[in-house]
Amino acid sequence: WKPSSAEAFCKVERLLCGWFGAERSIQSISRNDFRELFHALPRIPSGYTRFKAFHGMPVRQVIEAADAMSEPPCA
């Protein structure tokens, strides 16, 4: 893998584990679970992992915090 491909994979893996839980098996994730994630994706702030305001928060909590803010936080 190129470093950029590996980095992209890690970002997607981190998002999926953050959404579904790292301990959850892939076989237990349903179509409706993915549909819920698909509808939530536009609400996830771009580059949220770089914002101090979201540090250590699970993805669902990041969405709630971002929705509560009037403006996106500064990095």
Gaussian input, Z-matrix of N, CA and C with variables (Angstrom, degrees):
# hf/3-21g

backbone

0 1
 N
 C     1     B1
 C     2     B2     1     A1
 N     3     B3     2     A2     1     D1
 C     4     B4     3     A3     2     D2
 C     5     B5     4     A4     3     D3
 N     6     B6     5     A5     4     D4
 C     7     B7     6     A6     5     D5
 C     8     B8     7     A7     6     D6
 N     9     B9     8     A8     7     D7
 C    10    B10     9     A9     8     D8
 C    11    B11    10    A10     9     D9
 N    12    B12    11    A11    10    D10
 C    13    B13    12    A12    11    D11
 C    14    B14    13    A13    12    D12
 N    15    B15    14    A14    13    D13
 C    16    B16    15    A15    14    D14
 C    17    B17    16    A16    15    D15
 N    18    B18    17    A17    16    D16
 C    19    B19    18    A18    17    D17
 C    20    B20    19    A19    18    D18
 N    21    B21    20    A20    19    D19
 C    22    B22    21    A21    20    D20
 C    23    B23    22    A22    21    D21
 N    24    B24    23    A23    22    D22
 C    25    B25    24    A24    23    D23
 C    26    B26    25    A25    24    D24
 N    27    B27    26    A26    25    D25
 C    28    B28    27    A27    26    D26
 C    29    B29    28    A28    27    D27
 N    30    B30    29    A29    28    D28
 C    31    B31    30    A30    29    D29
 C    32    B32    31    A31    30    D30
 N    33    B33    32    A32    31    D31
 C    34    B34    33    A33    32    D32
 C    35    B35    34    A34    33    D33
 N    36    B36    35    A35    34    D34
 C    37    B37    36    A36    35    D35
 C    38    B38    37    A37    36    D36
 N    39    B39    38    A38    37    D37
 C    40    B40    39    A39    38    D38
 C    41    B41    40    A40    39    D39
 N    42    B42    41    A41    40    D40
 C    43    B43    42    A42    41    D41
 C    44    B44    43    A43    42    D42
 N    45    B45    44    A44    43    D43
 C    46    B46    45    A45    44    D44
 C    47    B47    46    A46    45    D45
 N    48    B48    47    A47    46    D46
 C    49    B49    48    A48    47    D47
 C    50    B50    49    A49    48    D48
 N    51    B51    50    A50    49    D49
 C    52    B52    51    A51    50    D50
 C    53    B53    52    A52    51    D51
 N    54    B54    53    A53    52    D52
 C    55    B55    54    A54    53    D53
 C    56    B56    55    A55    54    D54
 N    57    B57    56    A56    55    D55
 C    58    B58    57    A57    56    D56
 C    59    B59    58    A58    57    D57
 N    60    B60    59    A59    58    D58
 C    61    B61    60    A60    59    D59
 C    62    B62    61    A61    60    D60
 N    63    B63    62    A62    61    D61
 C    64    B64    63    A63    62    D62
 C    65    B65    64    A64    63    D63
 N    66    B66    65    A65    64    D64
 C    67    B67    66    A66    65    D65
 C    68    B68    67    A67    66    D66
 N    69    B69    68    A68    67    D67
 C    70    B70    69    A69    68    D68
 C    71    B71    70    A70    69    D69
 N    72    B72    71    A71    70    D70
 C    73    B73    72    A72    71    D71
 C    74    B74    73    A73    72    D72
 N    75    B75    74    A74    73    D73
 C    76    B76    75    A75    74    D74
 C    77    B77    76    A76    75    D75
 N    78    B78    77    A77    76    D76
 C    79    B79    78    A78    77    D77
 C    80    B80    79    A79    78    D78
 N    81    B81    80    A80    79    D79
 C    82    B82    81    A81    80    D80
 C    83    B83    82    A82    81    D81
 N    84    B84    83    A83    82    D82
 C    85    B85    84    A84    83    D83
 C    86    B86    85    A85    84    D84
 N    87    B87    86    A86    85    D85
 C    88    B88    87    A87    86    D86
 C    89    B89    88    A88    87    D87
 N    90    B90    89    A89    88    D88
 C    91    B91    90    A90    89    D89
 C    92    B92    91    A91    90    D90
 N    93    B93    92    A92    91    D91
 C    94    B94    93    A93    92    D92
 C    95    B95    94    A94    93    D93
 N    96    B96    95    A95    94    D94
 C    97    B97    96    A96    95    D95
 C    98    B98    97    A97    96    D96
 N    99    B99    98    A98    97    D97
 C   100   B100    99    A99    98    D98
 C   101   B101   100   A100    99    D99
 N   102   B102   101   A101   100   D100
 C   103   B103   102   A102   101   D101
 C   104   B104   103   A103   102   D102
 N   105   B105   104   A104   103   D103
 C   106   B106   105   A105   104   D104
 C   107   B107   106   A106   105   D105
 N   108   B108   107   A107   106   D106
 C   109   B109   108   A108   107   D107
 C   110   B110   109   A109   108   D108
 N   111   B111   110   A110   109   D109
 C   112   B112   111   A111   110   D110
 C   113   B113   112   A112   111   D111
 N   114   B114   113   A113   112   D112
 C   115   B115   114   A114   113   D113
 C   116   B116   115   A115   114   D114
 N   117   B117   116   A116   115   D115
 C   118   B118   117   A117   116   D116
 C   119   B119   118   A118   117   D117
 N   120   B120   119   A119   118   D118
 C   121   B121   120   A120   119   D119
 C   122   B122   121   A121   120   D120
 N   123   B123   122   A122   121   D121
 C   124   B124   123   A123   122   D122
 C   125   B125   124   A124   123   D123
 N   126   B126   125   A125   124   D124
 C   127   B127   126   A126   125   D125
 C   128   B128   127   A127   126   D126
 N   129   B129   128   A128   127   D127
 C   130   B130   129   A129   128   D128
 C   131   B131   130   A130   129   D129
 N   132   B132   131   A131   130   D130
 C   133   B133   132   A132   131   D131
 C   134   B134   133   A133   132   D132
 N   135   B135   134   A134   133   D133
 C   136   B136   135   A135   134   D134
 C   137   B137   136   A136   135   D135
 N   138   B138   137   A137   136   D136
 C   139   B139   138   A138   137   D137
 C   140   B140   139   A139   138   D138
 N   141   B141   140   A140   139   D139
 C   142   B142   141   A141   140   D140
 C   143   B143   142   A142   141   D141
 N   144   B144   143   A143   142   D142
 C   145   B145   144   A144   143   D143
 C   146   B146   145   A145   144   D144
 N   147   B147   146   A146   145   D145
 C   148   B148   147   A147   146   D146
 C   149   B149   148   A148   147   D147
 N   150   B150   149   A149   148   D148
 C   151   B151   150   A150   149   D149
 C   152   B152   151   A151   150   D150
 N   153   B153   152   A152   151   D151
 C   154   B154   153   A153   152   D152
 C   155   B155   154   A154   153   D153
 N   156   B156   155   A155   154   D154
 C   157   B157   156   A156   155   D155
 C   158   B158   157   A157   156   D156
 N   159   B159   158   A158   157   D157
 C   160   B160   159   A159   158   D158
 C   161   B161   160   A160   159   D159
 N   162   B162   161   A161   160   D160
 C   163   B163   162   A162   161   D161
 C   164   B164   163   A163   162   D162
 N   165   B165   164   A164   163   D163
 C   166   B166   165   A165   164   D164
 C   167   B167   166   A166   165   D165
 N   168   B168   167   A167   166   D166
 C   169   B169   168   A168   167   D167
 C   170   B170   169   A169   168   D168
 N   171   B171   170   A170   169   D169
 C   172   B172   171   A171   170   D170
 C   173   B173   172   A172   171   D171
 N   174   B174   173   A173   172   D172
 C   175   B175   174   A174   173   D173
 C   176   B176   175   A175   174   D174
 N   177   B177   176   A176   175   D175
 C   178   B178   177   A177   176   D176
 C   179   B179   178   A178   177   D177
 N   180   B180   179   A179   178   D178
 C   181   B181   180   A180   179   D179
 C   182   B182   181   A181   180   D180
 N   183   B183   182   A182   181   D181
 C   184   B184   183   A183   182   D182
 C   185   B185   184   A184   183   D183
 N   186   B186   185   A185   184   D184
 C   187   B187   186   A186   185   D185
 C   188   B188   187   A187   186   D186
 N   189   B189   188   A188   187   D187
 C   190   B190   189   A189   188   D188
 C   191   B191   190   A190   189   D189
 N   192   B192   191   A191   190   D190
 C   193   B193   192   A192   191   D191
 C   194   B194   193   A193   192   D192
 N   195   B195   194   A194   193   D193
 C   196   B196   195   A195   194   D194
 C   197   B197   196   A196   195   D195
 N   198   B198   197   A197   196   D196
 C   199   B199   198   A198   197   D197
 C   200   B200   199   A199   198   D198
 N   201   B201   200   A200   199   D199
 C   202   B202   201   A201   200   D200
 C   203   B203   202   A202   201   D201
 N   204   B204   203   A203   202   D202
 C   205   B205   204   A204   203   D203
 C   206   B206   205   A205   204   D204
 N   207   B207   206   A206   205   D205
 C   208   B208   207   A207   206   D206
 C   209   B209   208   A208   207   D207
 N   210   B210   209   A209   208   D208
 C   211   B211   210   A210   209   D209
 C   212   B212   211   A211   210   D210
 N   213   B213   212   A212   211   D211
 C   214   B214   213   A213   212   D212
 C   215   B215   214   A214   213   D213
 N   216   B216   215   A215   214   D214
 C   217   B217   216   A216   215   D215
 C   218   B218   217   A217   216   D216
 N   219   B219   218   A218   217   D217
 C   220   B220   219   A219   218   D218
 C   221   B221   220   A220   219   D219
 N   222   B222   221   A221   220   D220
 C   223   B223   222   A222   221   D221
 C   224   B224   223   A223   222   D222

   B1=1.4414
   B2=1.5069
   B3=1.2921
   B4=1.4547
   B5=1.5304
   B6=1.3115
   B7=1.4780
   B8=1.5266
   B9=1.3203
   B10=1.4702
   B11=1.5325
   B12=1.3390
   B13=1.4667
   B14=1.5193
   B15=1.3270
   B16=1.4606
   B17=1.5210
   B18=1.3106
   B19=1.4633
   B20=1.5319
   B21=1.3253
   B22=1.4676
   B23=1.5265
   B24=1.3359
   B25=1.4576
   B26=1.5234
   B27=1.3259
   B28=1.4638
   B29=1.5237
   B30=1.3177
   B31=1.4710
   B32=1.5257
   B33=1.3209
   B34=1.4649
   B35=1.5277
   B36=1.3129
   B37=1.4598
   B38=1.5301
   B39=1.3214
   B40=1.4659
   B41=1.5276
   B42=1.3239
   B43=1.4622
   B44=1.5240
   B45=1.3300
   B46=1.4627
   B47=1.5240
   B48=1.3122
   B49=1.4650
   B50=1.5262
   B51=1.3233
   B52=1.4484
   B53=1.5133
   B54=1.3151
   B55=1.4644
   B56=1.5309
   B57=1.3360
   B58=1.4629
   B59=1.5265
   B60=1.3193
   B61=1.4595
   B62=1.5168
   B63=1.3067
   B64=1.4648
   B65=1.5266
   B66=1.3209
   B67=1.4609
   B68=1.5251
   B69=1.3135
   B70=1.4654
   B71=1.5240
   B72=1.3223
   B73=1.4649
   B74=1.5246
   B75=1.3053
   B76=1.4578
   B77=1.5263
   B78=1.3257
   B79=1.4625
   B80=1.5293
   B81=1.3221
   B82=1.4625
   B83=1.5320
   B84=1.3242
   B85=1.4608
   B86=1.5260
   B87=1.3207
   B88=1.4670
   B89=1.5303
   B90=1.2941
   B91=1.4624
   B92=1.5297
   B93=1.3263
   B94=1.4596
   B95=1.5344
   B96=1.3369
   B97=1.4645
   B98=1.5299
   B99=1.3302
   B100=1.4630
   B101=1.5244
   B102=1.3106
   B103=1.4593
   B104=1.5311
   B105=1.3233
   B106=1.4652
   B107=1.5333
   B108=1.3249
   B109=1.4655
   B110=1.5255
   B111=1.3157
   B112=1.4609
   B113=1.5221
   B114=1.3295
   B115=1.4679
   B116=1.5274
   B117=1.3225
   B118=1.4650
   B119=1.5292
   B120=1.3214
   B121=1.4653
   B122=1.5239
   B123=1.3260
   B124=1.4726
   B125=1.5305
   B126=1.3214
   B127=1.4629
   B128=1.5296
   B129=1.3308
   B130=1.4597
   B131=1.5264
   B132=1.3366
   B133=1.4643
   B134=1.5283
   B135=1.3035
   B136=1.4615
   B137=1.5234
   B138=1.3181
   B139=1.4592
   B140=1.5170
   B141=1.3339
   B142=1.4629
   B143=1.5203
   B144=1.3131
   B145=1.4694
   B146=1.5224
   B147=1.3356
   B148=1.4689
   B149=1.5190
   B150=1.3266
   B151=1.4595
   B152=1.5211
   B153=1.3221
   B154=1.4574
   B155=1.5227
   B156=1.3186
   B157=1.4655
   B158=1.5308
   B159=1.3331
   B160=1.4552
   B161=1.5292
   B162=1.3113
   B163=1.4703
   B164=1.5323
   B165=1.3125
   B166=1.4549
   B167=1.5200
   B168=1.3259
   B169=1.4690
   B170=1.5201
   B171=1.3340
   B172=1.4703
   B173=1.5276
   B174=1.3088
   B175=1.4615
   B176=1.5275
   B177=1.3115
   B178=1.4706
   B179=1.5254
   B180=1.3156
   B181=1.4617
   B182=1.5306
   B183=1.3335
   B184=1.4665
   B185=1.5302
   B186=1.3256
   B187=1.4660
   B188=1.5285
   B189=1.3280
   B190=1.4692
   B191=1.5244
   B192=1.3416
   B193=1.4666
   B194=1.5232
   B195=1.3260
   B196=1.4637
   B197=1.5255
   B198=1.3302
   B199=1.4652
   B200=1.5309
   B201=1.3169
   B202=1.4590
   B203=1.5363
   B204=1.3222
   B205=1.4645
   B206=1.5283
   B207=1.3118
   B208=1.4621
   B209=1.5191
   B210=1.3531
   B211=1.4621
   B212=1.5169
   B213=1.3373
   B214=1.4614
   B215=1.5247
   B216=1.3209
   B217=1.4633
   B218=1.5320
   B219=1.2991
   B220=1.4722
   B221=1.5225
   B222=1.3246
   B223=1.4661
   B224=1.5008
   A1=110.13
   A2=114.27
   A3=119.48
   A4=107.23
   A5=117.46
   A6=119.49
   A7=112.99
   A8=117.59
   A9=119.60
   A10=111.28
   A11=117.27
   A12=120.85
   A13=110.69
   A14=116.05
   A15=120.48
   A16=110.75
   A17=117.46
   A18=121.68
   A19=110.74
   A20=116.86
   A21=121.16
   A22=110.63
   A23=116.94
   A24=121.19
   A25=110.34
   A26=116.90
   A27=120.91
   A28=111.72
   A29=117.28
   A30=120.63
   A31=110.86
   A32=116.68
   A33=120.62
   A34=109.77
   A35=116.79
   A36=120.75
   A37=110.79
   A38=116.86
   A39=121.51
   A40=110.43
   A41=117.20
   A42=121.10
   A43=110.86
   A44=117.10
   A45=120.62
   A46=111.80
   A47=117.18
   A48=120.10
   A49=110.86
   A50=116.42
   A51=120.09
   A52=112.91
   A53=116.80
   A54=120.66
   A55=111.51
   A56=116.09
   A57=120.01
   A58=113.40
   A59=117.36
   A60=121.34
   A61=109.87
   A62=116.24
   A63=121.25
   A64=112.29
   A65=117.06
   A66=120.50
   A67=113.21
   A68=117.69
   A69=121.53
   A70=110.56
   A71=116.62
   A72=119.94
   A73=110.18
   A74=116.04
   A75=121.69
   A76=110.83
   A77=117.65
   A78=121.12
   A79=112.08
   A80=117.49
   A81=120.20
   A82=112.50
   A83=117.31
   A84=120.60
   A85=108.64
   A86=115.23
   A87=120.43
   A88=111.63
   A89=114.60
   A90=121.49
   A91=110.17
   A92=116.70
   A93=120.55
   A94=111.71
   A95=116.71
   A96=120.51
   A97=110.10
   A98=116.25
   A99=119.80
   A100=111.67
   A101=116.81
   A102=120.34
   A103=110.06
   A104=116.31
   A105=121.02
   A106=110.49
   A107=116.83
   A108=120.97
   A109=110.23
   A110=117.70
   A111=122.02
   A112=111.49
   A113=116.33
   A114=120.49
   A115=112.06
   A116=117.27
   A117=121.01
   A118=112.15
   A119=118.52
   A120=121.42
   A121=114.43
   A122=119.87
   A123=118.35
   A124=113.58
   A125=117.37
   A126=120.77
   A127=112.46
   A128=117.64
   A129=120.91
   A130=107.86
   A131=117.35
   A132=119.51
   A133=111.82
   A134=115.77
   A135=121.03
   A136=109.55
   A137=116.48
   A138=120.78
   A139=113.78
   A140=116.91
   A141=120.06
   A142=113.51
   A143=118.55
   A144=120.45
   A145=112.44
   A146=117.34
   A147=120.32
   A148=112.83
   A149=118.15
   A150=121.11
   A151=111.22
   A152=116.02
   A153=120.64
   A154=111.45
   A155=116.62
   A156=120.94
   A157=112.14
   A158=117.66
   A159=121.83
   A160=113.26
   A161=117.30
   A162=121.26
   A163=111.07
   A164=115.34
   A165=121.86
   A166=115.50
   A167=117.67
   A168=120.81
   A169=110.87
   A170=117.16
   A171=119.16
   A172=109.52
   A173=116.89
   A174=122.37
   A175=111.85
   A176=117.71
   A177=120.03
   A178=110.88
   A179=116.75
   A180=120.86
   A181=110.69
   A182=117.27
   A183=121.09
   A184=109.86
   A185=116.78
   A186=121.07
   A187=110.16
   A188=116.55
   A189=120.32
   A190=110.94
   A191=116.56
   A192=120.56
   A193=110.72
   A194=117.13
   A195=120.88
   A196=110.76
   A197=116.38
   A198=120.09
   A199=110.94
   A200=116.49
   A201=120.79
   A202=112.31
   A203=116.64
   A204=120.60
   A205=110.09
   A206=115.26
   A207=118.19
   A208=111.31
   A209=116.52
   A210=121.95
   A211=107.96
   A212=118.16
   A213=119.99
   A214=110.49
   A215=117.01
   A216=119.91
   A217=111.55
   A218=115.51
   A219=121.26
   A220=108.31
   A221=116.78
   A222=121.69
   A223=110.88
   D1=146.31
   D2=170.52
   D3=-75.60
   D4=152.29
   D5=179.40
   D6=-56.19
   D7=-37.13
   D8=-179.79
   D9=-67.13
   D10=-35.91
   D11=177.89
   D12=-67.15
   D13=-43.35
   D14=178.59
   D15=-63.31
   D16=-39.46
   D17=179.01
   D18=-65.35
   D19=-42.05
   D20=178.76
   D21=-64.02
   D22=-41.98
   D23=177.95
   D24=-60.85
   D25=-44.51
   D26=-179.33
   D27=-62.77
   D28=-37.55
   D29=178.04
   D30=-64.58
   D31=-43.37
   D32=179.71
   D33=-67.10
   D34=-43.22
   D35=178.42
   D36=-60.20
   D37=-43.59
   D38=179.57
   D39=-62.74
   D40=-41.49
   D41=178.38
   D42=-63.75
   D43=-47.93
   D44=-178.23
   D45=-65.15
   D46=-41.88
   D47=177.83
   D48=-66.71
   D49=-35.88
   D50=177.19
   D51=-68.44
   D52=-31.89
   D53=-178.59
   D54=-82.40
   D55=-49.61
   D56=-174.40
   D57=-93.28
   D58=-19.27
   D59=-175.89
   D60=99.58
   D61=132.35
   D62=-175.78
   D63=-66.20
   D64=-26.75
   D65=-177.23
   D66=-84.06
   D67=-9.42
   D68=-176.98
   D69=-79.45
   D70=134.42
   D71=179.26
   D72=-78.53
   D73=150.11
   D74=-178.46
   D75=-63.27
   D76=-31.16
   D77=-179.49
   D78=-67.85
   D79=-22.35
   D80=-177.65
   D81=-87.60
   D82=-4.79
   D83=-178.77
   D84=-88.12
   D85=122.62
   D86=-175.36
   D87=-93.52
   D88=171.53
   D89=175.92
   D90=-60.88
   D91=-39.86
   D92=178.67
   D93=-65.48
   D94=-35.04
   D95=176.36
   D96=-61.41
   D97=-45.40
   D98=178.54
   D99=-68.16
   D100=-34.02
   D101=177.39
   D102=-63.23
   D103=-41.28
   D104=177.38
   D105=-61.12
   D106=-44.02
   D107=177.24
   D108=-63.37
   D109=-44.19
   D110=-179.08
   D111=-56.96
   D112=-41.20
   D113=-179.87
   D114=-74.39
   D115=-23.68
   D116=-179.87
   D117=-85.63
   D118=-21.99
   D119=-175.23
   D120=-52.68
   D121=-43.66
   D122=-179.98
   D123=-64.86
   D124=-19.27
   D125=-178.68
   D126=-88.34
   D127=-10.18
   D128=179.26
   D129=-79.55
   D130=123.11
   D131=-179.01
   D132=-61.72
   D133=136.02
   D134=178.18
   D135=-62.49
   D136=129.23
   D137=178.83
   D138=68.35
   D139=29.97
   D140=-175.65
   D141=-59.80
   D142=-25.15
   D143=-179.10
   D144=-68.84
   D145=-18.12
   D146=179.60
   D147=-87.35
   D148=-14.04
   D149=-176.60
   D150=-84.74
   D151=128.35
   D152=179.07
   D153=-61.79
   D154=-33.27
   D155=-178.31
   D156=-61.78
   D157=-25.82
   D158=-177.21
   D159=-105.10
   D160=2.91
   D161=-174.86
   D162=-58.35
   D163=126.12
   D164=176.64
   D165=81.04
   D166=0.25
   D167=-179.91
   D168=-85.97
   D169=143.33
   D170=170.28
   D171=-68.11
   D172=159.01
   D173=-174.00
   D174=-57.50
   D175=-42.96
   D176=-179.42
   D177=-62.42
   D178=-37.99
   D179=178.66
   D180=-70.61
   D181=-34.37
   D182=175.81
   D183=-60.22
   D184=-43.65
   D185=179.37
   D186=-61.18
   D187=-45.92
   D188=179.80
   D189=-61.99
   D190=-44.16
   D191=-179.48
   D192=-65.52
   D193=-41.06
   D194=179.90
   D195=-65.65
   D196=-38.88
   D197=178.34
   D198=-65.04
   D199=-32.10
   D200=-178.05
   D201=-77.37
   D202=-20.28
   D203=-179.24
   D204=-82.89
   D205=144.06
   D206=177.89
   D207=-80.84
   D208=-30.41
   D209=178.39
   D210=-132.63
   D211=149.93
   D212=176.47
   D213=-63.54
   D214=146.17
   D215=-179.74
   D216=-71.83
   D217=158.36
   D218=176.35
   D219=-86.72
   D220=144.94
   D221=-179.84
   D222=-70.23

